[in-house]
Structures are given as structure tokens and as C-alpha cells.
Amino acid sequence: MELRDLVGVRRSTLRSALSADTARARIAELIDGPFNLMGSKPLIGTTSSQGASFRRRLGYRNSFQTVMDVGVEPQGATTTLRARSYMHPYAMVFMAIWFIGAGVATAALLLASTAPGSPYSPLFALFPLVFAAFGVLMVFVGRWFARDDHDLMLEAVIRATDATVVEAGGYRPRSAEELAASQEGPLNARLVLLFVLAVVVALGAAGGLFYVMGGPG
């Protein structure tokens, strides 16, 4: 998994022999609305006269999954499809607040612990750093499960519009077996969540130890 799969943007360009209106209609057939919780289509999102924005329908929860925007541009008798994928914007905002909060808390605790006569140890500043480290872990795990989202969603658009790839942007075609294997996420998710839980317990134990060692005298 590359760095751009974690926090970057991936772009691909397709060309279809269909008209722009037909291409948009074909893509729309794959998408359930964002509030259609009981839908069965493979993608969830919205469509417009300019294209579509969507994410994959999953059998499990992943707040860090990938969102794809597809712009539909008529080019004479053909259509150009420009795909752009990135981590869900809500997750970006949440993690930005998480890391900013951890940074502010670290600075505040350091200042408080180094003030003259302070009864607190600078080790208290490690607590928000632990939260920051856990945030990094959450992003990595969530994006790891979303590592194939760009390719899978692009594959669906290619099939729906009979498009050819002009600019791959890291995309590669998959066999039916590879596509099926890449979607076996829930089992792997449970295993990784158990690992994350073990890490949290270990960090909590370390935090308790720091508290005992660095608390007020």
C-alpha cells in the first residue's frame, strides 16, 4: 500500500464510446442514494448532471473508506470519464481535529509540568501523544481495508460504460478470483480489530504506569 492510498488522491481517466447522457445513466444504475439503507446496489452516493460521487457498499463499518468522484465530459461522439478518489472527507476532518487536539494537549501539559513549583511530571505529556499514535493506527487500519476501493469502484464504472483506460492512476485489472478475494474484508477486519484492542489495552496499562510514576508527590 502506497502513501497516496493512505491520505492522498488517486486519479484515473477513462474513455467510453457511449454518449455522456448514456454513460451517466449507466453509472447511476449502480448507485443507491445515501439514505437508502436497505438498498442492494454496489455503490452508495449521489449523481448529478456533471457525474457522480459514491463509495462502496460494505458488509461492515469503515469510517475511513474511499470516496470516488467521476466527472462525465462529452468529447464529440465519445465521453471522457475522470475519476478521483480519496479518504472520506468526514474522516479527514475528524482526524485533523484529533491530531490538533493531541498537539494542543501535549503543549499544555508540558507547559504545566515545567512551570515553577509544578507537582506534575513531564511524563503526563505522553498521554496525548498516545492518543495521537492511536489515531495514526486507526487511519492506517481503516485505509488498509480501503486499499482496493479505487480499483473496485473504477472496475464497476468501466464495466457499466464499456470504457477503456486512458490514464490508469495505479489501477490494474483484476481477475474474478482476485476481486472476490479482495472483498473478504469482514473476517480480516475482526482480526485486526482484536489486534487494535490489544494495542489499546497495552497503551492503557503503560499510561497507568506513567501516572503512578509521574503523579503529584
C-alpha positions in Angstrom: 0.0 0.0 0.0 1.5 3.4 -1.1 1.3 6.7 0.8 -1.3 8.1 -1.6 -3.5 5.2 -0.7 -3.4 6.3 2.9 -4.0 10.1 2.7 -3.5 11.0 -1.0 -5.7 11.3 -4.1 -5.7 8.8 -6.9 -6.8 9.8 -10.4 -7.8 7.7 -13.5 -9.1 8.7 -16.9 -11.4 6.6 -19.0 -12.9 6.9 -22.4 -16.3 5.5 -23.5 -17.9 5.2 -26.9 -21.3 5.9 -25.2 -22.8 9.4 -25.1 -22.4 11.4 -21.9 -26.1 11.0 -21.0 -26.0 7.3 -21.5 -22.7 7.0 -19.5 -24.2 9.0 -16.6 -27.4 6.8 -16.7 -25.3 3.6 -16.7 -23.3 4.8 -13.7 -26.5 5.9 -11.9 -27.8 2.4 -12.2 -25.0 1.2 -9.9 -25.8 3.7 -7.1 -28.2 3.7 -4.2 -28.9 7.1 -2.6 -27.1 8.0 0.6 -30.2 7.4 2.8 -31.2 4.1 1.2 -30.0 1.9 4.0 -31.8 -1.2 2.6 -30.5 -0.9 -0.9 -28.7 -3.6 -2.8 -26.7 -1.7 -5.4 -22.9 -2.0 -5.1 -22.3 1.7 -4.7 -23.8 4.4 -2.4 -23.8 8.1 -3.3 -25.3 10.8 -5.5 -25.5 11.7 -9.1 -25.7 15.0 -11.0 -25.6 16.4 -14.5 -21.8 16.5 -14.1 -21.2 13.0 -13.0 -21.4 11.1 -9.7 -19.9 10.8 -6.2 -20.0 7.5 -4.4 -18.5 4.9 -2.1 -18.6 1.1 -1.9 -21.4 -0.7 -0.1 -19.7 -2.7 2.6 -20.8 -5.6 4.8 -19.0 -3.9 7.7 -18.3 -0.4 9.0 -15.2 1.5 7.8 -15.3 5.3 8.5 -12.1 5.6 6.5 -13.3 4.1 3.3 -12.7 5.7 -0.1 -15.0 8.2 -1.9 -14.8 8.4 -5.7 -15.9 11.4 -7.8 -16.5 10.7 -11.5 -16.8 13.6 -13.9 -18.5 12.9 -17.2 -17.3 15.1 -20.1 -18.7 14.8 -23.6 -16.0 14.6 -26.3 -17.7 14.7 -29.6 -19.3 11.3 -30.2 -17.4 9.8 -27.2 -17.2 10.5 -23.5 -14.3 11.1 -21.2 -14.7 9.9 -17.5 -12.3 11.4 -15.0 -12.2 9.6 -11.7 -10.8 10.9 -8.5 -10.7 9.0 -5.2 -9.7 10.0 -1.6 -10.4 9.2 2.0 -13.9 10.1 3.2 -14.0 13.9 4.0 -15.7 13.4 7.3 -12.8 11.1 8.4 -10.3 13.8 7.3 -12.0 16.5 9.4 -12.3 14.2 12.4 -8.7 13.1 12.3 -7.5 16.7 11.8 -9.4 17.7 15.0 -8.0 14.6 16.7 -4.3 15.4 15.9 -4.7 19.1 16.6 -6.3 18.4 19.9 -3.4 15.9 20.8 -0.9 18.6 19.9 -2.5 21.3 21.9 -2.9 19.0 24.9 0.8 17.9 24.7 1.9 21.5 24.6 -0.4 22.5 27.5 0.8 19.6 29.7 4.4 20.3 29.0 4.0 23.9 30.0 2.1 23.0 33.1 4.6 20.4 34.2 7.6 22.7 33.7 6.2 25.7 35.5 8.0 26.6 38.7 6.6 24.6 41.6 4.5 22.3 39.5 3.8 19.0 41.2 3.3 17.2 37.8 5.8 15.2 35.8 6.5 16.0 32.1 5.6 12.3 31.6 2.0 13.5 31.6 2.6 14.9 28.2 2.9 11.3 26.9 -0.9 10.8 27.3 -2.0 12.9 24.4 0.9 11.5 22.3 -0.5 8.1 23.0 -3.8 9.3 21.6 -2.0 10.7 18.5 -0.3 7.4 18.0 -3.6 5.6 18.3 -5.1 8.0 15.7 -2.3 7.1 13.3 -3.0 3.4 13.9 -6.8 4.0 13.2 -6.1 5.7 9.9 -3.6 3.0 8.8 -6.0 0.2 9.6 -9.0 1.9 8.0 -7.1 2.8 4.9 -5.6 -0.7 4.7 -9.1 -2.1 4.4 -9.9 0.5 1.8 -6.8 -0.2 -0.2 -8.7 -1.8 -3.1 -11.6 0.7 -3.2 -10.3 2.8 -6.0 -9.7 -0.2 -8.3 -13.0 -1.9 -7.4 -15.1 1.2 -8.0 -13.3 2.0 -11.2 -13.8 -1.5 -12.4 -17.6 -1.1 -11.8 -17.6 2.1 -13.8 -15.5 0.5 -16.6 -17.9 -2.4 -16.9 -21.0 -0.2 -16.8 -19.8 2.2 -19.5 -17.8 -0.2 -21.7 -14.9 2.2 -21.2 -11.2 1.8 -21.9 -8.4 3.1 -19.6 -6.6 6.2 -20.8 -4.7 7.0 -17.6 -4.5 4.2 -15.0 -3.5 6.1 -11.9 -2.3 2.9 -10.3 -5.3 0.9 -11.4 -4.8 -2.6 -12.7 -7.4 -5.1 -14.0 -8.3 -7.9 -11.6 -9.4 -11.5 -12.3 -12.8 -12.6 -10.9 -10.8 -14.6 -8.2 -8.8 -11.5 -7.2 -11.9 -9.3 -7.0 -13.6 -11.9 -4.8 -10.6 -12.3 -2.5 -10.2 -8.5 -2.1 -13.7 -8.2 -0.7 -13.2 -10.8 2.1 -12.8 -7.9 4.5 -15.1 -8.7 7.4 -13.1 -11.7 8.7 -9.8 -9.8 8.3 -11.5 -6.7 10.0 -12.3 -8.7 13.1 -8.8 -10.0 13.4 -7.3 -6.5 13.0 -9.8 -5.0 15.4 -8.7 -7.6 18.0 -5.1 -6.5 17.4 -6.1 -2.9 17.8 -7.9 -3.7 21.1 -4.8 -5.5 22.4 -2.7 -2.4 21.5 -5.2 -0.1 23.3 -5.1 -2.3 26.4 -1.3 -2.2 26.3 -1.2 1.5 25.9 -3.7 1.9 28.8 -1.5 -0.2 31.0 1.5 1.9 30.0 -0.5 5.1 30.7 -1.4 3.8 34.2 2.2 3.1 34.9 3.2 6.6 33.8 0.5 8.0 36.1 1.9 6.1 39.1 5.4 7.2 38.3 4.8 10.8 37.4 1.8 11.8 39.6 1.9 14.7 42.1 4.0 14.0 45.1 
